[in-house]
Amino acid sequence: MVPHQHQQNSRAKHSIRMIWDKAQTLHFTAYLLPSWWEFCIDHAVHLINQTPVKQLKWKTPLEICKSLIPDFKDYRVFGCGTYVYLPEKV
């Protein structure tokens, strides 16, 4: 076994695959440009950290690590259109 190789570590391999699958789903369903992969991966990791896990007695990794309860009131659909108000210069 070669040290520091995630390909030979089943937990790391599973985690990387789960992140990749979620990011790929976000990317395809939002019809984003290829340059947006970084944001898809960041958002996938964010969602995983805020999803309850059976092994943690249905707590989130965020609750376990930082003792914070996730707040979902400000969540929006990933990739939805937004508009920015730019006031005219006076």
N, C-alpha and C positions, 0 to 999 in steps of 0.2 A: 504494500500500500504506500502510495506516495503522499507525503505530508502536504497540507495546505492546498489540496485539490478538491474543489467542491463536487466534481464529477464522481468522486468515490465516497462522498458523504451523502447518504440517502436523505437525511433531513434537509441539508442545504440544497440538494438537487430538487427536492419537492417544493421548497420555499421559492426558489428561483423560478421554477415552472409555474407556480401559482401566480407569482407577480407578473410573469410574462403573459400568461393567459388573460388575466384581468386587464392588463395594459392593452393587449391586442384587441380585446372586446371593446374597451372604451374608445380606442382609436377608430375601429371600423364602424361602430354605431354612431359616432359623432361626425363621420366623414371629414376627418382632419387631414391636413397636409402631412407628408412624411417628416417634416421638420418638427412636428409636435410630439414625437415619441417620448422625449424627456418628461414632458408634462403628464403624459399618460402613465408613465412608470411612477412618477412622484405621487400622482393621485391614487394609483392602485395600492401603493404601500400605505398611504394615508387611510384608505378604506379598510385594508386588512387590519391595521392597528386599532380601528374603531369598530370592528365586528366581534360580537361575542363568540367565545370559543368553548366548546364542551369540556375540554381538558382543564380549563381554568374555571370550571363551575359556572359557565355562562357569563363570565366577566370578560372585559376587553383587555388586550395587552396594555392599552393606555392606563386602565385602572390599576393593573398589577404593577406596572413600572413607575408611574408618577402619581398614583392615587387621585386621578382626575376622572370624573364621570363625563363621557362624551355628550356634547350638546349638538343635536341634529336640527335645530330650528333654522339655521342659516344655510342649510344644504340646498344646492341647486343641481339641475341636470348637467352632467359634464358635457362641455362642448356647446351649451346653449348660447344663442346670440345675446349680446349685451350692447347697450348703447351708453356712450360716455358724453356727458354734458360738457361742452367746451364753450364757456361764455365769450362773447365778443369782447375784444379789447376796446377799452374806452379811451 
